[in-house]
Amino acid sequence: MMGFNSENKNEVEMTTYDRLLRAWENSKELVRDFEMYSKRIEDEEIKNVFKQFAEDEGMHATKLREIILNYKSEGDNQ
């Protein structure tokens, strides 16, 4: 989790795990946003672009989740 920089006690340092969690949360939010956009747009071409973005971002979110689970289990085994 977030730690403190040993050189500067006032600076917060993000760990790899923190960054992975943040990226995963951002990806999940983008999936929701793109899905919502696709449902509110009547232009079929643009609607399909947002549907594809939602699918792509869903794959990113899935991959990030896998990485997080592996990263966490590797850390638990050390």
C-alpha positions in Angstrom: 0.0 0.0 0.0 1.0 3.6 -0.1 4.1 4.3 1.9 6.1 7.2 2.9 9.3 8.3 1.1 12.2 7.6 3.4 14.0 10.7 2.3 11.1 13.1 2.6 8.6 12.3 5.4 6.0 14.6 3.9 5.9 12.9 0.5 3.6 9.9 -0.1 5.0 7.2 -2.3 2.7 5.0 -4.4 3.6 1.4 -4.7 3.3 -0.9 -7.7 0.2 -2.4 -6.1 -1.3 1.0 -5.6 -0.8 1.9 -9.2 -2.3 -1.4 -10.4 -5.4 -0.9 -8.2 -5.8 2.7 -9.5 -5.5 1.6 -13.1 -8.0 -1.2 -12.6 -10.5 1.1 -11.0 -10.0 3.6 -13.8 -10.5 0.9 -16.4 -13.7 -0.2 -14.8 -15.0 3.3 -14.7 -14.2 3.8 -18.4 -16.2 0.6 -19.2 -19.2 2.0 -17.5 -18.8 5.4 -19.1 -18.4 4.0 -22.7 -21.4 1.7 -22.2 -23.5 4.6 -21.0 -22.4 6.8 -24.0 -23.2 4.0 -26.4 -26.8 3.8 -25.0 -27.4 7.6 -25.2 -26.1 8.2 -28.7 -28.4 7.7 -31.7 -25.7 7.8 -34.4 -25.0 4.1 -35.1 -21.3 4.6 -36.1 -20.5 6.6 -33.0 -22.6 4.2 -30.8 -20.5 1.3 -32.2 -17.3 3.1 -31.5 -18.2 3.5 -27.8 -19.4 -0.1 -27.6 -16.0 -1.3 -29.0 -14.2 1.0 -26.5 -16.2 -0.5 -23.7 -15.2 -4.0 -24.8 -11.6 -3.1 -25.2 -11.5 -1.4 -21.8 -13.2 -4.4 -20.3 -10.3 -6.5 -21.5 -7.9 -4.1 -20.0 -9.7 -4.2 -16.6 -9.8 -8.0 -16.8 -6.0 -8.2 -17.4 -5.3 -5.7 -14.7 -7.4 -7.8 -12.2 -5.4 -10.9 -13.1 -2.1 -9.1 -12.6 -3.3 -7.7 -9.3 -4.3 -11.2 -8.0 -1.0 -12.7 -9.2 1.0 -9.8 -7.8 -0.8 -10.1 -4.4 -0.4 -13.9 -4.2 3.3 -13.7 -5.1 3.8 -11.1 -2.3 1.9 -13.3 0.1 4.3 -16.2 -0.7 7.5 -14.2 -0.1 
